[in-house]
Amino acid sequence: MNKMNCDLSEVLLDEYRIQTRVREIGLQIAHDHKDSVPVLIGIMKGGFVFLADLCRSITIPLEIDFLAISSYGAEASSSGVVKIRKDIDVDITGRDVIVVEDIVDSGLSLQYIREYLGKHAPASLKVCVLLDKPAAHKMEVSFEYVGFKIGNEFVVGYGLDYNSLYRNLPYIGILKEEIYK
């Protein structure tokens, strides 16, 4: 057992369950966009693992780009202040865009991303989120594609981090409170 496993109180979603759901979402996106070439915009850094697996599950041509934002810093909860760290490179004007996000807590970052990308005049703008935390929402949020609804636990793994650690876990676990308090 590695040290990262010892920092978890439990495994919330195992590899098999995650991969099964990612494949289902990929097939749904392929079906919904069979007549277009969508642009998937992965939200870095947390969304990179999800995006990598998701794009391999989509059976139609697509483009990929990234948007890096920050709203956490070294904290366990969002500061509410969103900063763009890396902008998109692809022109999304008139394109079908799917934002690929790892987790939605308060919804503040997602609102910012929607408004920001909306200024680029895409034909459509959808959101695909791996994890939704409804109890943490501070505003009304909606998604076209959702992997899992979870409780308000602090989770890591499968791209999600705490203080830049744990992203490389192949599953999603609940971080012990004493680690981040």
N, CA, C and O of each residue as an XYZ file, in Angstrom:
724
protein
N       0.851     -1.184      0.000
C       0.000      0.000      0.000
C       0.893      1.243      0.000
O       1.873      1.303      0.743
N       0.558      2.229     -0.827
C       1.368      3.443     -0.867
C       0.842      4.481      0.120
O      -0.269      4.358      0.636
N       1.650      5.496      0.373
C       1.302      6.515      1.352
C       0.015      7.244      0.976
O      -0.768      7.605      1.855
N      -0.211      7.462     -0.309
C      -1.429      8.177     -0.722
C      -2.677      7.439     -0.258
O      -3.640      8.066      0.185
N      -2.669      6.123     -0.354
C      -3.827      5.348      0.097
C      -4.081      5.546      1.586
O      -5.231      5.558      2.024
N      -3.019      5.701      2.360
C      -3.154      5.893      3.810
C      -3.775      7.241      4.155
O      -4.290      7.425      5.258
N      -3.729      8.176      3.225
C      -4.300      9.504      3.460
C      -5.799      9.558      3.183
O      -6.431     10.596      3.378
N      -6.365      8.446      2.730
C      -7.789      8.405      2.379
C      -8.592      7.704      3.466
O      -8.140      6.731      4.069
N      -9.787      8.219      3.698
C     -10.674      7.532      4.636
C     -11.429      6.402      3.934
O     -11.807      5.414      4.564
N     -11.645      6.554      2.623
C     -12.282      5.487      1.840
C     -12.165      5.771      0.353
O     -11.953      6.913     -0.054
N     -12.305      4.727     -0.458
C     -12.394      4.875     -1.903
C     -13.869      5.095     -2.220
O     -14.715      4.259     -1.903
N     -14.161      6.216     -2.840
C     -15.546      6.557     -3.168
C     -15.977      5.941     -4.494
O     -17.064      5.372     -4.598
N     -15.123      6.056     -5.505
C     -15.417      5.516     -6.832
C     -14.191      4.759     -7.327
O     -13.120      5.345     -7.484
N     -14.340      3.470     -7.572
C     -13.197      2.679     -8.023
C     -12.977      2.847     -9.528
O     -13.810      3.416    -10.235
N     -11.848      2.343     -9.995
C     -11.463      2.476    -11.398
C     -12.532      1.940    -12.353
O     -12.888      2.599    -13.330
N     -13.027      0.768    -12.069
C     -14.010      0.138    -12.958
C     -15.260      0.996    -13.088
O     -15.754      1.216    -14.195
N     -15.763      1.473    -11.983
C     -16.984      2.290    -12.003
C     -16.761      3.589    -12.771
O     -17.624      4.017    -13.538
N     -15.615      4.210    -12.568
C     -15.305      5.448    -13.291
C     -15.215      5.174    -14.788
O     -15.837      5.877    -15.584
N     -14.452      4.167    -15.174
C     -14.254      3.888    -16.593
C     -15.556      3.501    -17.292
O     -15.780      3.875    -18.444
N     -16.400      2.762    -16.607
C     -17.696      2.389    -17.186
C     -18.532      3.633    -17.464
O     -19.115      3.768    -18.539
N     -18.590      4.538    -16.496
C     -19.397      5.754    -16.663
C     -18.792      6.682    -17.714
O     -19.531      7.303    -18.478
N     -17.477      6.786    -17.768
C     -16.825      7.628    -18.777
C     -17.157      7.121    -20.179
O     -17.441      7.917    -21.075
N     -17.122      5.810    -20.373
C     -17.486      5.243    -21.684
C     -18.926      5.559    -22.042
O     -19.212      5.885    -23.194
N     -19.837      5.471    -21.091
C     -21.247      5.799    -21.343
C     -21.403      7.257    -21.768
O     -22.137      7.557    -22.709
N     -20.724      8.147    -21.085
C     -20.799      9.573    -21.434
C     -20.215      9.800    -22.835
O     -20.783     10.551    -23.628
N     -19.095      9.159    -23.136
C     -18.480      9.298    -24.454
C     -19.410      8.865    -25.572
O     -19.498      9.532    -26.603
N     -20.097      7.762    -25.377
C     -21.051      7.296    -26.390
C     -22.219      8.252    -26.537
O     -22.714      8.455    -27.646
N     -22.670      8.845    -25.435
C     -23.773      9.814    -25.503
C     -23.334     11.073    -26.245
O     -24.090     11.602    -27.060
N     -22.132     11.555    -25.975
C     -21.620     12.737    -26.687
C     -21.497     12.437    -28.178
O     -21.874     13.269    -29.003
N     -20.979     11.267    -28.536
C     -20.857     10.887    -29.946
C     -22.218     10.860    -30.619
O     -22.360     11.311    -31.756
N     -23.210     10.340    -29.933
C     -24.567     10.304    -30.476
C     -25.125     11.709    -30.646
O     -25.695     12.032    -31.688
N     -24.965     12.542    -29.631
C     -25.526     13.894    -29.659
C     -24.850     14.800    -30.679
O     -25.454     15.775    -31.125
N     -23.617     14.502    -31.055
C     -22.847     15.369    -31.953
C     -22.414     14.645    -33.221
O     -21.380     14.972    -33.803
N     -23.197     13.668    -33.647
C     -22.817     12.859    -34.808
C     -22.713     13.670    -36.092
O     -22.065     13.239    -37.046
N     -23.354     14.856    -36.124
C     -23.328     15.676    -37.333
C     -22.420     16.893    -37.210
O     -22.515     17.819    -38.017
N     -21.550     16.902    -36.219
C     -20.624     18.023    -36.069
C     -19.273     17.510    -35.578
O     -19.113     16.329    -35.268
N     -18.324     18.411    -35.515
C     -17.010     18.109    -34.965
C     -16.867     19.005    -33.735
O     -16.427     20.149    -33.843
N     -17.237     18.486    -32.578
C     -17.209     19.328    -31.381
C     -15.785     19.632    -30.911
O     -14.834     18.920    -31.232
N     -15.675     20.704    -30.146
C     -14.420     21.055    -29.494
C     -14.599     20.762    -28.012
O     -15.459     21.346    -27.353
N     -13.790     19.862    -27.499
C     -13.785     19.583    -26.066
C     -12.749     20.501    -25.425
O     -11.586     20.519    -25.828
N     -13.181     21.256    -24.433
C     -12.270     22.144    -23.731
C     -12.107     21.620    -22.317
O     -13.006     21.730    -21.482
N     -10.944     21.052    -22.071
C     -10.632     20.508    -20.756
C     -10.199     21.615    -19.813
O      -9.388     22.471    -20.164
N     -10.747     21.583    -18.625
C     -10.381     22.569    -17.615
C      -9.223     21.989    -16.805
O      -9.358     20.972    -16.124
N      -8.102     22.661    -16.901
C      -6.875     22.193    -16.263
C      -6.774     22.688    -14.836
O      -7.386     23.704    -14.506
N      -6.073     22.052    -14.026
C      -5.349     20.840    -14.277
C      -6.220     19.625    -13.977
O      -5.996     18.550    -14.533
N      -7.199     19.786    -13.114
C      -7.965     18.655    -12.615
C      -8.679     17.823    -13.658
O      -8.883     16.627    -13.448
N      -9.067     18.419    -14.780
C      -9.856     17.705    -15.768
C      -9.062     16.903    -16.776
O      -9.653     16.258    -17.642
N      -7.726     16.921    -16.693
C      -6.947     16.289    -17.753
C      -7.111     14.773    -17.809
O      -7.151     14.212    -18.905
N      -7.207     14.098    -16.682
C      -7.342     12.639    -16.688
C      -8.713     12.251    -17.255
O      -8.816     11.362    -18.101
N      -9.746     12.918    -16.786
C     -11.107     12.682    -17.281
C     -11.178     12.948    -18.778
O     -11.738     12.142    -19.520
N     -10.621     14.063    -19.232
C     -10.647     14.394    -20.650
C      -9.923     13.340    -21.476
O     -10.407     12.950    -22.538
N      -8.772     12.875    -21.003
C      -8.006     11.870    -21.754
C      -8.823     10.596    -21.961
O      -8.871     10.057    -23.066
N      -9.459     10.121    -20.904
C     -10.272      8.909    -21.035
C     -11.544      9.168    -21.831
O     -11.958      8.342    -22.644
N     -12.161     10.322    -21.590
C     -13.406     10.641    -22.285
C     -13.209     10.747    -23.790
O     -14.000     10.190    -24.551
N     -12.177     11.447    -24.235
C     -12.000     11.637    -25.681
C     -11.749     10.310    -26.389
O     -12.112     10.156    -27.555
N     -11.133      9.353    -25.700
C     -10.923      8.037    -26.311
C     -12.208      7.218    -26.376
O     -12.272      6.206    -27.073
N     -13.228      7.661    -25.647
C     -14.520      6.969    -25.673
C     -15.495      7.587    -26.667
O     -16.590      7.061    -26.866
N     -15.117      8.680    -27.284
C     -15.982      9.371    -28.249
C     -15.591      8.896    -29.642
O     -14.430      8.989    -30.042
N     -16.570      8.390    -30.368
C     -16.306      7.706    -31.633
C     -16.519      8.574    -32.868
O     -16.725      8.047    -33.961
N     -16.474      9.889    -32.712
C     -16.601     10.816    -33.842
C     -15.375     11.736    -33.834
O     -14.688     11.846    -32.818
N     -15.101     12.396    -34.964
C     -14.004     13.368    -34.971
C     -14.288     14.497    -33.976
O     -15.433     14.907    -33.783
N     -13.213     14.985    -33.352
C     -13.352     16.079    -32.400
C     -12.035     16.821    -32.294
O     -10.992     16.332    -32.730
N     -12.095     18.005    -31.711
C     -10.883     18.762    -31.404
C     -10.804     18.912    -29.894
O     -11.807     18.833    -29.185
N      -9.590     19.130    -29.427
C      -9.367     19.285    -27.991
C      -8.568     20.554    -27.746
O      -7.624     20.859    -28.476
N      -8.950     21.280    -26.724
C      -8.185     22.430    -26.276
C      -8.285     22.486    -24.758
O      -9.008     21.700    -24.146
N      -7.564     23.408    -24.163
C      -7.536     23.503    -22.710
C      -7.704     24.938    -22.252
O      -7.283     25.884    -22.919
N      -8.323     25.070    -21.111
C      -8.455     26.346    -20.418
C      -7.993     26.081    -18.994
O      -8.537     25.214    -18.310
N      -6.997     26.822    -18.553
C      -6.517     26.642    -17.181
C      -6.995     27.813    -16.342
O      -6.769     28.976    -16.674
N      -7.660     27.477    -15.250
C      -8.141     28.492    -14.328
C      -7.663     28.144    -12.930
O      -7.217     27.026    -12.672
N      -7.759     29.100    -12.046
C      -7.483     28.797    -10.650
C      -8.523     29.495     -9.800
O      -8.900     30.637    -10.061
N      -8.979     28.791     -8.784
C      -9.905     29.391     -7.827
C      -9.687     28.835     -6.432
O     -10.381     29.228     -5.495
N      -8.738     27.927     -6.282
C      -8.490     27.289     -4.998
C      -7.181     27.712     -4.352
O      -7.140     27.972     -3.150
N      -6.113     27.786     -5.135
C      -4.790     27.976     -4.538
C      -4.454     26.735     -3.736
O      -4.640     25.618     -4.220
N      -3.959     26.909     -2.514
C      -3.601     25.776     -1.652
C      -4.699     25.494     -0.638
O      -4.468     24.797      0.351
N      -5.869     26.019     -0.870
C      -6.974     25.861      0.077
C      -7.822     24.646     -0.288
O      -7.729     24.115     -1.394
N      -8.647     24.219      0.658
C      -9.521     23.074      0.433
C     -10.875     23.497     -0.112
O     -11.680     22.643     -0.483
N     -11.143     24.789     -0.170
C     -12.396     25.269     -0.747
C     -12.098     26.459     -1.642
O     -11.096     27.151     -1.468
N     -12.989     26.686     -2.606
C     -12.797     27.730     -3.595
C     -12.799     29.110     -2.958
O     -13.580     29.399     -2.052
N     -11.895     29.959     -3.461
C     -11.847     31.335     -2.981
C     -12.955     32.170     -3.600
O     -13.277     33.247     -3.097
N     -13.548     31.678     -4.698
C     -14.570     32.434     -5.412
C     -13.983     33.387     -6.441
O     -14.719     33.947     -7.253
N     -12.662     33.580     -6.417
C     -11.992     34.440     -7.377
C     -11.369     33.538     -8.446
O     -10.499     32.718     -8.151
N     -11.821     33.700     -9.679
C     -11.351     32.853    -10.768
C     -10.358     33.638    -11.622
O     -10.611     34.785    -11.991
N      -9.234     33.011    -11.928
C      -8.224     33.625    -12.779
C      -7.932     32.688    -13.935
O      -7.845     31.475    -13.748
N      -7.780     33.246    -15.135
C      -7.385     32.462    -16.299
C      -5.867     32.323    -16.264
O      -5.144     33.319    -16.219
N      -5.392     31.083    -16.286
C      -3.959     30.815    -16.298
C      -3.473     30.435    -17.703
O      -2.315     30.670    -18.049
N      -4.367     29.845    -18.509
C      -4.063     29.486    -19.895
C      -5.350     29.576    -20.685
O      -6.347     28.941    -20.342
N      -5.325     30.366    -21.739
C      -6.511     30.567    -22.563
C      -6.579     29.503    -23.665
O      -5.598     28.812    -23.941
N      -7.753     29.387    -24.285
C      -7.922     28.457    -25.401
C      -7.170     28.975    -26.622
O      -6.962     30.179    -26.773
N      -6.767     28.053    -27.486
C      -6.066     28.395    -28.719
C      -6.959     28.241    -29.946
O      -6.742     28.913    -30.954
N      -7.961     27.365    -29.874
C      -8.854     27.082    -30.992
C      -9.913     28.177    -31.093
O     -10.444     28.636    -30.081
N     -10.212     28.585    -32.315
C     -11.316     29.526    -32.544
C     -12.614     28.733    -32.427
O     -12.878     27.843    -33.235
N     -13.421     29.058    -31.423
C     -14.665     28.308    -31.191
C     -15.902     29.025    -31.738
O     -17.026     28.582    -31.505
N     -15.707     30.111    -32.452
C     -16.828     30.841    -33.044
C     -17.625     29.903    -33.958
O     -17.076     29.303    -34.882
N     -18.927     29.790    -33.684
C     -19.801     28.955    -34.500
C     -19.609     27.454    -34.324
O     -20.158     26.671    -35.099
N     -18.850     27.044    -33.333
C     -18.562     25.631    -33.104
C     -19.387     25.091    -31.940
O     -19.822     25.851    -31.074
N     -19.601     23.777    -31.924
C     -20.201     23.106    -30.773
C     -19.081     22.855    -29.766
O     -18.094     22.186    -30.075
N     -19.244     23.397    -28.563
C     -18.218     23.327    -27.538
C     -18.741     22.535    -26.343
O     -19.876     22.721    -25.904
N     -17.896     21.653    -25.829
C     -18.223     20.898    -24.620
C     -17.107     21.148    -23.611
O     -15.958     20.759    -23.823
N     -17.464     21.799    -22.520
C     -16.525     22.033    -21.431
C     -16.428     20.744    -20.632
O     -17.448     20.186    -20.227
N     -15.213     20.269    -20.401
C     -14.983     19.042    -19.644
C     -14.338     19.432    -18.314
O     -13.182     19.852    -18.264
N     -15.103     19.284    -17.254
C     -14.704     19.726    -15.914
C     -14.644     18.526    -14.982
O     -15.445     17.600    -15.105
N     -13.708     18.539    -14.062
C     -13.572     17.426    -13.128
C     -14.665     17.435    -12.070
O     -15.291     16.404    -11.824
N     -14.908     18.595    -11.435
C     -15.838     18.640    -10.310
C     -16.489     20.014    -10.238
O     -15.862     21.030    -10.538
N     -17.746     20.028     -9.836
C     -18.434     21.292     -9.584
C     -18.831     21.318     -8.119
O     -19.616     20.496     -7.646
N     -18.261     22.293     -7.416
C     -18.591     22.521     -6.004
C     -19.611     23.656     -5.937
O     -20.814     23.421     -6.045
N     -19.133     24.869     -5.760
C     -20.012     26.032     -5.591
C     -20.743     26.382     -6.883
O     -21.870     26.877     -6.845
N     -20.112     26.127     -8.021
C     -20.671     26.526     -9.312
C     -20.126     27.853     -9.803
O     -20.393     28.242    -10.940
N     -19.365     28.562     -8.969
C     -18.834     29.872     -9.334
C     -17.844     29.790    -10.497
O     -17.911     30.599    -11.423
N     -16.936     28.830    -10.456
C     -15.972     28.675    -11.549
C     -16.685     28.318    -12.846
O     -16.354     28.848    -13.906
N     -17.655     27.428    -12.765
C     -18.391     27.027    -13.954
C     -19.148     28.206    -14.554
O     -19.176     28.365    -15.775
N     -19.754     29.022    -13.723
C     -20.454     30.207    -14.223
C     -19.475     31.124    -14.957
O     -19.781     31.634    -16.035
N     -18.314     31.325    -14.374
C     -17.295     32.158    -15.005
C     -16.883     31.570    -16.356
O     -16.792     32.296    -17.346
N     -16.637     30.268    -16.399
C     -16.224     29.608    -17.645
C     -17.298     29.751    -18.715
O     -16.989     30.064    -19.865
N     -18.551     29.524    -18.349
C     -19.653     29.668    -19.321
C     -19.701     31.079    -19.884
O     -19.807     31.268    -21.096
N     -19.623     32.075    -18.999
C     -19.672     33.469    -19.453
C     -18.467     33.792    -20.337
O     -18.610     34.427    -21.382
N     -17.301     33.361    -19.920
C     -16.079     33.638    -20.664
C     -16.124     33.007    -22.061
O     -15.869     33.685    -23.056
N     -16.445     31.714    -22.136
C     -16.490     31.044    -23.439
C     -17.660     31.535    -24.283
O     -17.568     31.570    -25.510
N     -18.754     31.914    -23.636
C     -19.900     32.453    -24.360
C     -19.560     33.703    -25.150
O     -20.178     33.968    -26.181
N     -18.590     34.476    -24.686
C     -18.148     35.689    -25.392
C     -17.467     35.361    -26.714
O     -17.309     36.235    -27.566
N     -17.059     34.095    -26.891
C     -16.421     33.663    -28.129
C     -17.442     33.204    -29.178
O     -17.061     32.746    -30.256
N     -18.719     33.324    -28.867
C     -19.824     33.025    -29.794
C     -19.823     31.599    -30.352
O     -19.868     31.418    -31.568
N     -19.772     30.585    -29.481
C     -19.899     29.216    -29.999
C     -21.330     28.958    -30.472
O     -22.263     29.630    -30.032
N     -21.503     27.984    -31.369
C     -22.841     27.602    -31.808
C     -23.620     27.011    -30.642
O     -24.809     27.283    -30.476
N     -22.939     26.200    -29.833
C     -23.548     25.641    -28.625
C     -22.456     25.488    -27.573
O     -21.275     25.340    -27.888
N     -22.882     25.529    -26.328
C     -21.947     25.402    -25.217
C     -22.564     24.466    -24.187
O     -23.534     24.814    -23.515
N     -21.985     23.272    -24.074
C     -22.470     22.271    -23.134
C     -21.395     21.997    -22.094
O     -20.223     22.323    -22.285
N     -21.813     21.397    -21.000
C     -20.878     21.075    -19.923
C     -20.957     19.595    -19.601
O     -22.038     19.023    -19.460
N     -19.783     18.991    -19.489
C     -19.641     17.598    -19.080
C     -18.812     17.608    -17.808
O     -17.646     18.005    -17.822
N     -19.408     17.174    -16.716
C     -18.726     17.186    -15.432
C     -18.661     15.767    -14.879
O     -19.650     15.035    -14.895
N     -17.484     15.392    -14.391
C     -17.339     14.063    -13.815
C     -18.068     13.960    -12.485
O     -18.826     13.017    -12.255
N     -17.833     14.946    -11.599
C     -18.423     14.908    -10.262
C     -19.225     16.179     -9.990
O     -18.752     17.291    -10.226
N     -20.426     15.997     -9.497
C     -21.268     17.119     -9.094
C     -21.537     16.998     -7.601
O     -21.923     15.938     -7.111
N     -21.327     18.102     -6.884
C     -21.590     18.161     -5.440
C     -22.781     19.082     -5.194
O     -22.584     20.248     -4.853
N     -23.999     18.600     -5.355
C     -25.171     19.474     -5.211
C     -25.247     20.208     -3.872
O     -25.719     21.344     -3.831
N     -24.797     19.594     -2.784
C     -24.883     20.235     -1.470
C     -23.957     21.440     -1.355
O     -24.138     22.267     -0.462
N     -22.969     21.557     -2.240
C     -22.019     22.664     -2.180
C     -22.391     23.825     -3.108
O     -21.756     24.879     -3.063
N     -23.410     23.641     -3.944
C     -23.772     24.684     -4.909
C     -24.180     25.972     -4.204
O     -24.948     25.959     -3.242
N     -23.651     27.078     -4.703
C     -24.034     28.392     -4.203
C     -24.944     29.107     -5.187
O     -25.379     30.233     -4.945
N     -25.222     28.448     -6.287
C     -26.096     29.002     -7.319
C     -26.692     27.851     -8.120
O     -26.264     26.703     -8.001
N     -27.665     28.173     -8.918
C     -28.289     27.184     -9.801
C     -27.301     26.813    -10.899
O     -26.801     27.687    -11.606
N     -27.020     25.538    -11.043
C     -26.129     25.070    -12.094
C     -26.782     23.907    -12.827
O     -27.594     23.174    -12.263
N     -26.412     23.754    -14.091
C     -26.939     22.631    -14.865
C     -25.836     22.119    -15.792
O     -24.920     22.850    -16.167
N     -25.955     20.856    -16.143
C     -24.969     20.205    -17.000
C     -25.718     19.309    -17.977
O     -26.808     18.813    -17.691
N     -25.114     19.122    -19.113
C     -25.688     18.204    -20.094
C     -25.227     16.772    -19.839
O     -25.947     15.819    -20.134
N     -24.030     16.630    -19.291
C     -23.467     15.303    -19.036
C     -22.867     15.279    -17.630
O     -22.031     16.117    -17.292
N     -23.291     14.330    -16.825
C     -22.807     14.218    -15.446
C     -22.369     12.784    -15.195
O     -23.093     11.836    -15.501
N     -21.173     12.640    -14.634
C     -20.688     11.317    -14.278
C     -21.347     10.808    -13.017
O     -22.050      9.798    -13.037
N     -21.118     11.514    -11.909
C     -21.622     11.078    -10.605
C     -22.003     12.273     -9.749
O     -21.339     13.309     -9.781
N     -23.067     12.123     -8.990
C     -23.399     13.080     -7.941
C     -22.821     12.520     -6.650
O     -23.008     11.347     -6.326
N     -22.116     13.376     -5.917
C     -21.491     12.928     -4.682
C     -21.868     13.863     -3.545
O     -22.438     14.933     -3.760
N     -21.539     13.441     -2.334
C     -21.770     14.276     -1.161
C     -20.728     15.381     -1.078
O     -19.969     15.606     -2.021
N     -20.701     16.054      0.035
C     -19.834     17.216      0.192
C     -18.464     16.860      0.785
O     -17.834     17.702      1.425
N     -18.002     15.638      0.582
C     -16.687     15.222      1.060
C     -15.590     15.859      0.201
O     -15.829     16.257     -0.938
N     -14.394     15.945      0.766
C     -13.242     16.434      0.007
C     -12.612     15.236     -0.688
O     -12.073     14.343     -0.034
N     -12.681     15.218     -2.014
C     -12.235     14.063     -2.789
C     -10.982     14.374     -3.597
O     -10.747     15.507     -4.018
N     -10.188     13.326     -3.796
C      -8.954     13.424     -4.577
C      -8.826     12.189     -5.455
O      -9.526     11.194     -5.268
N      -7.914     12.280     -6.417
C      -7.658     11.160     -7.321
C      -8.287     11.391     -8.677
O      -9.161     12.243     -8.832
N      -7.841     10.633     -9.652
C      -8.337     10.705    -11.019
C      -8.306     12.160    -11.532
O      -9.245     12.635    -12.170
N      -7.203     12.838    -11.230
C      -7.008     14.214    -11.666
C      -7.276     15.252    -10.595
O      -6.736     16.356    -10.657
N      -8.101     14.918     -9.613
C      -8.418     15.862     -8.539
C      -7.288     15.867     -7.521
O      -6.689     14.831     -7.235
N      -7.005     17.045     -6.979
C      -5.858     17.142     -6.095
C      -6.186     17.859     -4.793
O      -7.245     18.466     -4.626
N      -5.241     17.760     -3.892
C      -5.158     18.656     -2.743
C      -3.707     19.125     -2.694
O      -2.789     18.320     -2.540
N      -3.512     20.428     -2.825
C      -2.176     21.013     -2.775
C      -1.248     20.355     -3.797
O      -0.082     20.082     -3.512
N      -1.788     20.106     -4.991
C      -1.085     19.516     -6.143
C      -0.735     18.044     -5.993
O       0.018     17.521     -6.815
N      -1.243     17.355     -4.984
C      -0.964     15.937     -4.779
C      -2.219     15.097     -5.045
O      -3.332     15.621     -5.073
N      -2.029     13.811     -5.237
C      -3.068     12.786     -5.360
C      -3.692     12.690     -6.758
O      -4.517     11.803     -6.979
N      -3.340     13.555     -7.703
C      -3.948     13.510     -9.041
C      -3.748     12.160     -9.710
O      -4.581     11.734    -10.510
N      -2.644     11.479     -9.388
C      -2.285     10.253    -10.082
C      -2.961      8.999     -9.538
O      -2.703      7.905    -10.040
N      -3.809      9.124     -8.540
C      -4.573      7.955     -8.099
C      -5.543      7.548     -9.206
O      -6.172      8.421     -9.803
N      -5.686      6.268     -9.501
C      -6.560      5.840    -10.595
C      -8.041      5.748    -10.193
O      -8.875      5.339    -11.000
N      -8.356      6.114     -8.996
C      -9.721      6.089     -8.476
C      -9.954      7.380     -7.705
O      -9.038      8.192     -7.575
N     -11.156      7.581     -7.195
C     -11.489      8.775     -6.420
C     -11.747      8.369     -4.987
O     -12.559      7.489     -4.703
N     -11.031      9.035     -4.084
C     -11.162      8.724     -2.670
C     -11.465      9.961     -1.853
O     -11.290     11.090     -2.312
N     -11.922      9.728     -0.632
C     -12.204     10.817      0.301
C     -10.948     11.042      1.133
O     -10.452     10.131      1.795
N     -10.449     12.264      1.087
C      -9.239     12.610      1.823
C      -9.566     12.764      3.305
O     -10.562     13.386      3.675
N      -8.713     12.189      4.140
C      -8.909     12.317      5.582
C      -8.854     13.794      5.974
O      -8.014     14.553      5.491
N      -9.753     14.171      6.844
C      -9.881     15.579      7.239
C      -8.601     16.131      7.848
O      -8.272     17.297      7.631
N      -7.883     15.326      8.595
C      -6.660     15.836      9.240
C      -5.580     16.211      8.221
O      -4.630     16.913      8.568
N      -5.706     15.767      6.997
C      -4.729     16.097      5.960
C      -4.908     17.548      5.490
O      -3.925     18.247      5.244
N      -6.150     17.990      5.367
C      -6.378     19.319      4.803
C      -6.880     20.357      5.813
O      -7.127     21.498      5.424
N      -7.033     20.018      7.048
C      -7.503     21.002      8.051
C      -6.345     21.610      8.789
O      -6.545     22.452      9.665
